[in-house]
Amino acid sequence: MKNQYSPLLKALKQTFCVAVAALALPLAANSQVPPNATQYLFSAYQGTFTPISGGTQATGVEGDDVNQQNIPIGFSFPFCTGNYTVLNAASNGFLSLSNANTNTLTNSSGNANSFGPLMMPLWDDLNGSPNGDAFYQTTGTAPNRVFTFEWRSWRWTWSASGNNIIAFQVKLFETGRIEFHYNDGIDPVGGSPSATIGIARNGTDYQTLTNTTAAPGISTATFIDNLTIRPASGQVYAWDKPLPNNTGVSAIIEPTAAICVGTHTAKVQVKNYGGNAINNVVINWSVNGMIQNPVTYSTTIPVGGTSGTITLGNILFPSSYANMHIQAWTSSPNGNTDPEPGNDSATISRKALDPPGAIVYYTTSRVCPGDSVELTAPTGTDFTYQWELDADAIPGATNSSFYAKVDGFYSVTVKNPGCKTQSVFHKITVKPLHVDLGPDLVTCATIPPIELDAGEPGSRYLWNTGDTTQTVPVADGFNKYWVEVKLGSVCVASDTVEAAI
């Protein structure tokens, strides 16, 4: 029974006496079960729950936080790297093939490491009293015998008010197959359930269910310990040795999700789900339903292993307006028909992006020392920028605009998530203003005084005549002309002449 006001009691009430008395014999070479729990083939289906008829009652399990060791399996059961003939059954919903003397209610990878291998049909803080019954039975004849252990009329969790919440079984087959069967009772789940369902060789090699649906996911990296919903009545979860030649495309690696309009290479990886090493396999593929040339991969893929990157061919993404649907699937592993086509294929959709614009806008290509000119690039969703001076990246210049202050050739590289574009180079000149209207006195004797030119194209002008142009005509008579020229915010220059015409 759990003290709901003191979580520490949950740890204190565990029994950690590990008296391993099981016969863990070396695995027979012809058993063909995988060496790792992660390599077992999982399946889920709807069956029929059949209670044990007769059998042997395991009274040592019929209580709260109790267990019974040395329960005979009736044959040598192969699991991963061992053969097992006796086991320990715990009221908290697990079997220890190592026969560890434990009834721990804490479903964790650490305890799986301490007491494994484990069969975990419903590992949680359960309660087999006051009305629970536990039975075991071995049926059939060699080499097809089946050991069944049943928890009947069990409480989930220990503090639940109902006595008939769930019944469940573990079936161990002489062939190495494992099945969990479930039957829901009439009473609701109570307390705070947080169960684990799965198989484990130890605390790092396991398969745990991510939910209790008809098609649950499997986790081999995170030890799932938070299941709260009963499997449906008749639900069966099963693990078996993998089929001999069973492969599938585990991932389409390229094209990636962010690509630019153009040609891209399709690349995949293949997983060996079977019990044999794969020495050759055919990878088929299609683009928008159009079959492409298949590729044969002839590098050995070990049992449970994944191939290197396999290049299939090129795909043209002509525009950014349509998705391209890419499918890849395996066939003929080791020259044989794949016995499990359901895991053969992978599919992705990719949409290319148009390259971003990289036109540089500015008002002048000439600035004075101490001044600057703003250079700007087009903006867009998820655009990033890098400005360059004389082909070298300018540190920190990563905004859509940049103020150029030194002489040189400027450009910008604009990227969106799939493409990048570099602008042409733009020359920015930095030098002082110089205004010279010519000789201080303009007469008929000098060059024909048609107009006065202040120079410095692109600047701002103000003549004493009120004109704001770069040039002004010279009128007849004696006149004085002056001009003020400005460039940017800091540059000012002027000049004066007299004209006698």
C-alpha positions in Angstrom: 0.0 0.0 0.0 1.2 3.5 -0.9 1.3 6.5 1.5 0.0 9.2 -0.8 1.4 11.9 1.5 5.0 10.7 1.5 6.4 9.9 -2.0 9.7 8.8 -0.3 7.9 5.7 1.1 7.6 4.5 -2.5 11.3 4.0 -2.7 11.6 2.8 0.9 9.2 0.0 0.4 11.1 -1.6 -2.5 12.8 -4.9 -2.0 16.3 -4.9 -3.6 17.5 -8.3 -2.6 18.7 -9.7 -5.8 19.1 -13.4 -5.3 19.6 -14.6 -8.9 18.8 -18.2 -8.9 17.6 -18.5 -12.5 19.4 -20.8 -14.9 20.7 -18.2 -17.4 22.3 -20.6 -19.8 24.2 -19.7 -23.0 21.8 -19.2 -25.9 21.5 -22.1 -28.3 22.9 -21.2 -31.7 19.8 -22.3 -33.5 17.3 -20.2 -31.5 17.7 -17.2 -33.8 16.3 -14.7 -31.3 18.1 -11.4 -31.6 20.8 -10.5 -29.1 19.2 -7.2 -28.2 15.7 -6.3 -27.0 15.6 -3.4 -29.4 15.9 -5.9 -32.3 12.7 -7.8 -31.6 9.9 -7.3 -34.1 6.9 -5.6 -32.4 3.3 -6.1 -33.4 -0.1 -5.2 -32.0 -3.5 -6.7 -32.8 -6.9 -7.5 -31.4 -7.3 -11.0 -30.1 -9.3 -12.9 -27.5 -8.4 -13.0 -23.8 -8.7 -16.6 -22.5 -8.3 -17.0 -18.7 -6.1 -19.8 -17.5 -8.1 -22.9 -16.7 -6.6 -24.9 -14.0 -2.9 -24.1 -13.8 -1.0 -23.5 -10.6 -1.9 -20.7 -8.3 0.9 -18.2 -7.4 -0.3 -17.2 -4.0 2.9 -15.4 -3.2 1.9 -12.8 -5.8 -1.6 -12.2 -4.5 -1.1 -9.1 -2.4 0.4 -5.6 -2.4 4.1 -5.3 -3.2 4.8 -9.0 -3.0 6.5 -11.5 -5.3 7.2 -15.2 -5.8 10.5 -16.7 -7.0 11.4 -19.9 -8.7 8.3 -20.3 -10.8 9.1 -22.9 -13.4 8.7 -22.0 -17.0 8.5 -25.6 -18.1 11.1 -25.3 -20.9 14.2 -23.3 -21.7 12.9 -19.9 -22.9 15.3 -18.0 -25.1 15.5 -14.2 -24.7 18.3 -12.1 -26.1 21.6 -13.7 -25.0 20.3 -16.2 -22.4 18.0 -19.2 -21.9 15.8 -19.1 -18.8 13.9 -21.9 -17.0 12.6 -20.2 -13.9 11.4 -16.7 -13.1 10.2 -14.3 -10.4 6.7 -12.9 -10.6 5.7 -9.6 -8.9 2.4 -8.2 -7.9 3.4 -4.9 -9.5 3.0 -6.3 -13.0 6.3 -7.7 -14.2 8.3 -10.9 -14.5 12.0 -11.1 -13.8 13.7 -13.7 -16.0 16.8 -13.4 -13.8 14.6 -14.6 -10.9 15.6 -11.5 -8.9 13.9 -11.4 -5.5 12.1 -8.1 -6.1 8.6 -6.7 -6.0 9.7 -3.1 -6.7 6.9 -0.7 -7.6 9.2 1.9 -9.2 9.1 1.3 -12.9 12.4 2.8 -14.1 15.3 2.0 -16.4 17.6 1.8 -13.3 15.5 -1.0 -11.8 15.2 -2.7 -15.2 19.0 -2.7 -15.1 19.1 -4.2 -11.6 16.5 -6.9 -12.1 16.4 -7.6 -15.8 15.7 -9.2 -18.1 12.1 -8.1 -17.5 8.7 -8.8 -19.1 6.6 -5.7 -18.2 2.9 -6.2 -19.1 1.8 -3.5 -16.7 4.6 -2.4 -14.3 3.3 0.1 -11.8 2.3 0.3 -8.2 -0.5 -2.4 -8.4 -2.3 -4.4 -5.8 -3.4 -8.0 -5.9 -5.5 -7.8 -2.7 -8.1 -8.4 -1.6 -9.7 -10.3 -4.5 -6.8 -10.8 -7.0 -5.7 -14.2 -8.2 -2.5 -15.2 -9.9 -1.9 -18.4 -11.9 0.7 -19.9 -14.2 0.5 -22.8 -16.6 2.7 -24.4 -19.3 0.8 -25.9 -22.3 1.6 -27.7 -25.5 4.4 -30.0 -26.5 8.0 -29.5 -27.4 9.2 -27.5 -29.3 6.0 -25.4 -29.3 5.2 -25.1 -25.6 3.8 -21.9 -24.1 4.2 -20.6 -20.5 1.4 -18.3 -19.4 1.3 -16.1 -16.2 -1.9 -14.3 -15.4 -2.8 -11.5 -13.0 -6.6 -11.7 -12.5 -8.9 -9.1 -10.9 -6.0 -6.8 -10.2 -6.2 -3.2 -8.8 -4.5 -0.4 -10.8 -3.3 1.4 -8.8 -2.8 0.1 -5.2 -5.2 2.8 -3.8 -8.0 2.1 -6.3 -11.4 1.5 -4.7 -12.5 -1.2 -7.2 -11.2 -4.7 -7.0 -11.8 -5.8 -10.6 -10.0 -3.2 -12.7 -7.8 -5.3 -15.1 -6.6 -8.8 -15.9 -3.5 -9.4 -18.0 -1.2 -12.2 -19.1 2.3 -12.8 -20.3 2.8 -15.7 -22.7 6.3 -17.0 -23.3 6.7 -19.3 -26.3 9.3 -21.9 -26.6 10.2 -20.4 -30.0 11.1 -17.1 -28.2 7.9 -15.2 -29.0 6.4 -13.0 -26.3 2.8 -11.9 -26.0 0.9 -9.6 -23.5 -2.9 -10.1 -23.4 -5.4 -7.8 -21.6 -9.0 -7.9 -20.3 -10.6 -4.8 -18.7 -12.6 -5.3 -15.5 -15.8 -3.5 -14.5 -14.2 -1.0 -12.1 -12.4 2.2 -13.2 -8.6 2.8 -12.9 -8.0 4.6 -9.6 -5.2 6.6 -7.9 -2.4 8.0 -10.0 -1.4 5.4 -12.7 2.0 5.7 -14.3 2.8 2.4 -15.9 5.4 0.9 -18.2 4.6 -1.8 -20.8 7.4 -3.5 -22.7 10.4 -5.8 -22.7 13.9 -5.1 -21.4 17.2 -6.9 -21.4 18.6 -4.3 -19.1 18.3 -0.5 -18.3 19.6 0.6 -21.7 18.3 -2.2 -24.0 14.5 -2.2 -24.1 11.3 -1.5 -26.0 8.6 0.4 -24.1 5.2 1.4 -25.5 4.4 5.1 -25.9 0.7 4.6 -25.4 -1.9 1.8 -25.0 -3.8 2.2 -28.2 -4.3 -0.5 -30.9 -1.2 0.7 -32.7 1.2 2.1 -30.1 4.6 3.6 -30.8 7.8 2.0 -29.5 10.5 3.8 -27.6 14.0 2.4 -27.4 15.7 5.6 -26.2 13.4 6.8 -23.5 12.0 4.5 -20.8 8.3 5.3 -20.9 6.8 5.3 -17.3 3.7 7.3 -17.6 0.9 5.2 -19.1 -2.5 5.9 -17.6 -5.1 4.2 -19.9 -6.0 0.5 -19.9 -5.4 -1.4 -23.2 -8.7 -2.5 -24.7 -10.1 -5.9 -23.8 -8.6 -8.5 -26.2 -5.6 -6.2 -27.0 -2.5 -8.2 -27.7 1.1 -6.7 -27.8 3.6 -9.1 -29.2 7.4 -9.4 -29.8 9.1 -12.0 -31.9 12.3 -12.7 -33.5 12.7 -10.6 -36.7 12.1 -12.1 -40.1 15.3 -13.2 -41.8 15.5 -10.8 -44.8 13.6 -7.7 -43.9 14.7 -4.2 -44.9 13.2 -0.8 -45.4 14.1 2.8 -46.2 14.4 4.3 -42.8 15.0 7.9 -44.0 15.1 10.0 -47.1 18.0 12.3 -46.1 18.0 14.6 -49.1 16.6 16.8 -50.5 16.4 18.6 -47.2 13.3 20.6 -46.2 15.0 23.9 -47.3 16.1 23.8 -50.9 16.4 26.3 -53.8 14.9 26.0 -57.2 17.2 23.9 -59.3 18.6 20.3 -59.3 19.0 18.4 -56.1 20.2 14.9 -55.3 18.0 12.3 -53.6 19.7 10.3 -50.8 18.4 7.7 -48.5 19.4 5.3 -45.7 18.2 1.7 -45.4 17.5 -0.2 -42.1 18.0 -3.9 -41.6 15.0 -5.0 -39.6 15.6 -8.7 -40.2 17.6 -11.5 -38.6 20.1 -11.9 -41.4 22.9 -9.5 -42.5 21.9 -7.9 -45.7 24.6 -8.1 -48.4 22.5 -6.5 -51.2 19.2 -4.8 -51.6 17.4 -2.9 -54.3 16.2 0.7 -53.6 13.3 1.8 -55.8 12.1 5.4 -56.0 9.6 7.7 -57.6 9.1 11.4 -58.0 5.4 12.5 -58.3 4.5 9.0 -59.1 7.1 8.7 -61.9 9.3 5.6 -61.4 13.0 6.3 -61.5 15.9 4.0 -62.1 16.4 1.7 -59.1 19.7 1.5 -57.3 21.3 -1.7 -55.9 23.2 -1.3 -52.6 25.8 -4.1 -52.1 27.5 -3.0 -48.9 26.7 -5.3 -45.9 24.2 -4.0 -43.5 24.5 -5.9 -40.1 21.5 -7.1 -38.2 19.8 -4.1 -36.6 22.1 -1.8 -38.5 21.6 1.1 -40.9 23.3 1.6 -44.3 25.5 4.5 -45.2 24.1 7.3 -47.3 22.8 5.9 -50.6 22.6 8.3 -53.6 19.6 7.6 -55.9 19.8 10.3 -58.5 18.9 13.9 -59.3 15.6 15.7 -59.1 14.8 19.0 -60.9 12.8 21.5 -59.0 11.8 23.9 -61.8 9.7 26.3 -59.7 8.5 27.2 -56.3 4.9 26.7 -57.0 4.4 22.9 -56.5 5.4 20.2 -54.0 7.5 17.3 -55.3 6.5 14.0 -53.7 9.4 11.6 -53.3 8.9 7.9 -52.3 11.7 5.3 -51.8 11.3 1.7 -51.0 13.4 -1.5 -50.8 13.0 -4.8 -52.5 14.8 -8.1 -52.9 16.9 -8.1 -49.7 19.6 -10.7 -50.3 17.7 -11.6 -53.5 14.6 -12.7 -51.6 11.1 -11.5 -51.3 10.7 -9.1 -48.3 8.4 -10.9 -45.9 7.3 -7.6 -44.2 6.4 -5.0 -46.9 4.8 -2.7 -44.3 8.1 -1.2 -43.3 9.7 -1.0 -46.7 9.0 2.6 -47.8 9.4 6.2 -46.8 7.8 9.3 -48.4 8.6 13.0 -48.2 7.3 16.2 -49.9 9.6 19.0 -50.8 8.9 22.5 -52.1 11.7 24.6 -53.5 12.2 28.3 -52.8 12.9 31.0 -55.3 16.3 32.7 -54.8 16.1 36.0 -52.9 16.8 39.3 -54.6 20.1 40.9 -53.9 19.9 44.3 -55.6 21.8 47.0 -53.7 20.1 50.4 -53.5 22.0 53.6 -52.6 21.7 57.4 -53.3 25.3 58.1 -54.2 28.5 56.3 -54.9 30.6 59.1 -53.6 31.0 60.3 -49.9 33.3 62.5 -48.1 35.7 61.4 -45.3 33.8 61.1 -42.1 30.5 60.6 -43.9 28.7 57.5 -45.1 26.2 56.3 -47.6 23.4 53.8 -46.8 23.3 50.6 -48.9 20.1 48.7 -48.7 19.0 45.2 -49.9 15.5 43.8 -50.4 13.7 42.3 -47.4 11.7 39.1 -47.2 10.5 36.3 -44.9 13.4 34.6 -43.1 16.0 36.6 -45.1 19.5 36.8 -43.7 22.3 39.1 -44.9 26.0 39.4 -45.0 27.7 42.5 -46.4 31.1 42.2 -48.0 33.8 44.8 -48.8 36.3 43.9 -51.5 34.9 40.3 -51.4 35.6 39.8 -47.7 32.7 39.5 -45.2 32.3 42.6 -42.9 32.0 41.4 -39.3 28.6 42.2 -37.8 27.2 43.5 -41.1 24.2 41.2 -41.1 21.2 43.6 -41.5 19.3 44.5 -44.6 21.1 47.8 -44.7 24.7 48.9 -44.2 26.4 52.3 -44.0 29.5 52.4 -46.2 32.3 54.7 -44.8 35.4 53.6 -46.6 36.5 53.4 -50.1 36.0 50.0 -51.9 33.7 47.6 -53.7 30.6 46.6 -51.7 28.3 43.6 -52.2 25.7 41.7 -50.2 24.8 38.0 -49.9 21.1 37.4 -49.2 19.8 34.0 -48.0 16.4 32.5 -47.4 16.1 29.1 -45.8 16.9 27.3 -49.1 18.8 29.7 -51.4 21.3 32.5 -51.4 22.1 35.2 -53.9 25.1 37.6 -54.1 24.8 41.0 -55.5 27.1 42.6 -58.0 29.9 44.7 -56.6 29.3 48.5 -56.2 32.2 50.9 -56.0 31.9 53.5 -53.3 34.4 56.3 -53.5 35.5 58.3 -50.4 37.3 61.6 -51.0 36.9 65.4 -50.1 34.7 67.7 -52.2 36.7 70.0 -54.7 34.8 72.9 -56.3 36.7 75.0 -58.9 34.7 77.4 -61.1 37.8 78.3 -63.0 39.9 81.6 -63.0 38.8 84.1 -60.4 38.1 86.7 -63.2 36.4 85.6 -66.4 36.7 88.0 -69.3 36.3 88.0 -73.0 40.0 87.3 -73.2 39.5 83.9 -71.4 37.9 80.9 -72.8 34.3 81.5 -74.0 32.3 81.9 -70.8 29.2 80.0 -71.9 28.4 78.6 -68.4 30.0 77.9 -65.0 30.3 74.3 -63.8 30.6 73.5 -60.1 31.5 69.8 -60.8 31.1 67.0 -58.3 28.1 65.3 -59.9 25.5 64.0 -57.5 26.0 66.8 -55.0 23.5 69.5 -53.9 24.1 73.0 -55.3 23.1 76.5 -54.3 24.2 79.5 -56.5 23.9 83.1 -55.6 21.6 83.4 -58.5 19.2 81.0 -56.8 19.9 78.2 -59.2 20.3 74.6 -57.7 21.9 73.0 -60.8 25.5 71.9 -61.3 25.9 74.6 -64.1 24.7 78.1 -64.6 24.9 80.4 -67.7 27.1 83.5 -67.6 25.2 86.7 -68.3 26.6 89.8 -70.1 28.1 92.6 -68.0 30.0 92.5 -64.8 28.7 90.0 -62.5 29.9 88.0 -59.4 29.1 84.3 -59.1 29.5 82.0 -56.1 28.3 78.5 -55.4 28.0 76.3 -52.3 28.2 72.6 -52.9 27.1 70.0 -50.3 27.5 66.2 -50.3 26.1 64.0 -47.6 25.8 65.5 -44.2 29.3 66.7 -43.5 30.8 67.8 -46.8 30.6 71.5 -47.9 32.8 73.3 -50.5 32.4 76.7 -52.3 34.0 78.9 -54.9 33.6 82.4 -56.3 34.4 84.0 -59.6 33.8 87.4 -61.3 32.7 87.7 -64.9 33.2 90.7 -67.1 31.6 90.0 -70.5 
